[in-house]
Amino acid sequence: MDFSIDSIEELAQAALRDLARAQDRARLLTRALRYAGDDEARGRAAETLVEIGAPAVLPLVEFMKDDQVSRGGAAQQVLVQIGSAAVEPLIELLGHADAHVRAAVAWMFTGIIDARACPALAGALDDDDAAVRQCAAYALGDQHCFWAVPRLIETLEDSALQLVDFEDDAPTADELRFEQLRLDTDEAGQLWDDGVARLLAEGAPDPVATHEGEEDDDEDEDYVGAAAAYALGTIGDPRAVDPLINVAGDPGRDWLVRGQAIWALGELGDERAFDVVLAALDDPGCEPEALGALGGFRDERSLEVFARYYRHPSAFLRQQAVVGLREHGGPAVLPYLFALLHDRDDVVRGFAARALGWVGDPRAVEPLVYSMRYGDERYRAVVLDALEELSG
């Protein structure tokens, strides 16, 4: 190979022409994300854009600047799959005039993990729009951005400071059940549809229909505070313990913020917070989160609580007991989880099977296999996943 200046210049020009052609094709494929006539065509366009990679980033970013398009999410999904090559253009897009675009970009950094985004995401905690602040807080948590912890604590403490009239504003039991089922979708997976159908069949009102069209600025701030609590629990920095204890134990805070703070304390597992989380079991608004969080402390006193709840009349609270048992781990939780494999509620049974895979004790193999005799195809798939975890 001749590496003379003339040869290098020829190679460079050819590469630039190839890059320009790739970007032109990427622009056409990007338009197909919006205008293609069927899902298969749009899916193929998205796959090709991911394969093109870096040359497709600028056409996709330009496409996102149309706020009507950015809400559709197709360009966002492709950019997240492309990954690091999209980081710098997306950081610049965090300064877009449209809040919908800024929020979408911030949320994309829950999927693109890159430390270069952290300063811009921390700056977005000061955005005028609550949705942007919320998405930025979630992203900082998923980025495990330790240096942003003081800013997240400030965001937690500044949000939802107003007192709440719980007689009028506390969530109903049905709303709590729907909310927790939504939060656990990643864990419940295919059991989500069954869970929603069961709740609706029991007479619970559809929360989407009930609250459709409602707008509440205080509620927006509650979501920001909850996102900050999530981030602090995910990052796991001990500096967050005292601020989270203050929020979790404050009855003047909204249930959504307190519940997420309780979850975060369970993630941190600091013994100073145990009594606060235990006391939250007496608050109907925070009882489910407290039950799930107790396992994170690995405190033997938690087993006494799980012994009361694993046969609770509420399937929702039995489900949360499974979460707590899973987080506690160890041989002592096995009898409860084995019993819950035969729960009358399919969602609870699925959670118990997944929890046994998570705990990782080989003594769970035989009970899991036996429980498959009484489950449908989806339950059996959950058990097979758990068995695979145990064998790995």
ZIVEN-V868338 format. One record per residue. N is the residue number from 0. RES is the residue in one letter. BURIAL is 1 if it has 9 or more other C-alpha atoms within 8 Angstrom, else 0. Layout:
{{N:RES:BURIAL} {N:RES:BURIAL}}
This chain:
{{0:M:0} {1:D:0} {2:F:0} {3:S:0} {4:I:0} {5:D:0} {6:S:1} {7:I:1} {8:E:0} {9:E:0} {10:L:0} {11:A:0} {12:Q:0} {13:A:0} {14:A:0} {15:L:0} {16:R:0} {17:D:0} {18:L:1} {19:A:0} {20:R:0} {21:A:1} {22:Q:1} {23:D:0} {24:R:0} {25:A:1} {26:R:1} {27:L:0} {28:L:1} {29:T:1} {30:R:1} {31:A:1} {32:L:1} {33:R:0} {34:Y:0} {35:A:1} {36:G:0} {37:D:0} {38:D:0} {39:E:0} {40:A:1} {41:R:1} {42:G:1} {43:R:0} {44:A:1} {45:A:1} {46:E:1} {47:T:1} {48:L:1} {49:V:1} {50:E:0} {51:I:1} {52:G:1} {53:A:0} {54:P:1} {55:A:1} {56:V:1} {57:L:0} {58:P:1} {59:L:1} {60:V:1} {61:E:0} {62:F:1} {63:M:1} {64:K:1} {65:D:0} {66:D:1} {67:Q:0} {68:V:1} {69:S:1} {70:R:1} {71:G:0} {72:G:0} {73:A:1} {74:A:1} {75:Q:1} {76:Q:0} {77:V:1} {78:L:1} {79:V:1} {80:Q:0} {81:I:1} {82:G:1} {83:S:0} {84:A:1} {85:A:1} {86:V:1} {87:E:1} {88:P:1} {89:L:1} {90:I:1} {91:E:0} {92:L:1} {93:L:1} {94:G:0} {95:H:1} {96:A:0} {97:D:0} {98:A:1} {99:H:1} {100:V:1} {101:R:1} {102:A:1} {103:A:1} {104:V:1} {105:A:1} {106:W:1} {107:M:1} {108:F:1} {109:T:1} {110:G:0} {111:I:1} {112:I:0} {113:D:1} {114:A:0} {115:R:0} {116:A:1} {117:C:1} {118:P:0} {119:A:1} {120:L:1} {121:A:1} {122:G:0} {123:A:1} {124:L:1} {125:D:0} {126:D:1} {127:D:0} {128:D:0} {129:A:1} {130:A:1} {131:V:1} {132:R:1} {133:Q:1} {134:C:1} {135:A:1} {136:A:1} {137:Y:1} {138:A:1} {139:L:1} {140:G:1} {141:D:1} {142:Q:1} {143:H:1} {144:C:1} {145:F:0} {146:W:0} {147:A:1} {148:V:1} {149:P:0} {150:R:1} {151:L:1} {152:I:1} {153:E:0} {154:T:1} {155:L:1} {156:E:1} {157:D:0} {158:S:1} {159:A:1} {160:L:0} {161:Q:0} {162:L:0} {163:V:0} {164:D:0} {165:F:0} {166:E:0} {167:D:0} {168:D:0} {169:A:1} {170:P:1} {171:T:0} {172:A:0} {173:D:1} {174:E:1} {175:L:1} {176:R:1} {177:F:1} {178:E:0} {179:Q:1} {180:L:1} {181:R:0} {182:L:0} {183:D:0} {184:T:1} {185:D:0} {186:E:0} {187:A:1} {188:G:0} {189:Q:0} {190:L:1} {191:W:1} {192:D:0} {193:D:1} {194:G:1} {195:V:1} {196:A:0} {197:R:0} {198:L:1} {199:L:1} {200:A:0} {201:E:0} {202:G:0} {203:A:0} {204:P:0} {205:D:0} {206:P:0} {207:V:0} {208:A:0} {209:T:0} {210:H:0} {211:E:0} {212:G:0} {213:E:0} {214:E:0} {215:D:0} {216:D:0} {217:D:0} {218:E:1} {219:D:1} {220:E:1} {221:D:1} {222:Y:1} {223:V:1} {224:G:1} {225:A:1} {226:A:1} {227:A:1} {228:A:1} {229:Y:1} {230:A:1} {231:L:1} {232:G:1} {233:T:1} {234:I:1} {235:G:1} {236:D:1} {237:P:0} {238:R:0} {239:A:1} {240:V:1} {241:D:0} {242:P:1} {243:L:1} {244:I:1} {245:N:0} {246:V:1} {247:A:1} {248:G:1} {249:D:0} {250:P:0} {251:G:0} {252:R:1} {253:D:1} {254:W:1} {255:L:1} {256:V:1} {257:R:1} {258:G:1} {259:Q:1} {260:A:1} {261:I:1} {262:W:1} {263:A:1} {264:L:1} {265:G:1} {266:E:1} {267:L:1} {268:G:1} {269:D:1} {270:E:0} {271:R:0} {272:A:1} {273:F:1} {274:D:0} {275:V:1} {276:V:1} {277:L:1} {278:A:0} {279:A:1} {280:L:1} {281:D:0} {282:D:0} {283:P:0} {284:G:1} {285:C:1} {286:E:1} {287:P:1} {288:E:1} {289:A:1} {290:L:1} {291:G:1} {292:A:1} {293:L:1} {294:G:1} {295:G:1} {296:F:1} {297:R:1} {298:D:1} {299:E:0} {300:R:0} {301:S:1} {302:L:1} {303:E:0} {304:V:0} {305:F:1} {306:A:1} {307:R:0} {308:Y:1} {309:Y:1} {310:R:0} {311:H:1} {312:P:0} {313:S:0} {314:A:1} {315:F:1} {316:L:1} {317:R:1} {318:Q:1} {319:Q:1} {320:A:1} {321:V:1} {322:V:1} {323:G:1} {324:L:1} {325:R:1} {326:E:1} {327:H:1} {328:G:1} {329:G:0} {330:P:0} {331:A:0} {332:V:1} {333:L:1} {334:P:0} {335:Y:1} {336:L:1} {337:F:1} {338:A:0} {339:L:1} {340:L:1} {341:H:0} {342:D:1} {343:R:0} {344:D:0} {345:D:1} {346:V:1} {347:V:1} {348:R:1} {349:G:1} {350:F:1} {351:A:1} {352:A:1} {353:R:1} {354:A:1} {355:L:1} {356:G:1} {357:W:1} {358:V:1} {359:G:1} {360:D:1} {361:P:0} {362:R:0} {363:A:1} {364:V:1} {365:E:0} {366:P:1} {367:L:1} {368:V:1} {369:Y:0} {370:S:1} {371:M:1} {372:R:0} {373:Y:0} {374:G:1} {375:D:0} {376:E:0} {377:R:1} {378:Y:1} {379:R:1} {380:A:0} {381:V:1} {382:V:1} {383:L:0} {384:D:1} {385:A:1} {386:L:1} {387:E:1} {388:E:1} {389:L:1} {390:S:0} {391:G:0}}
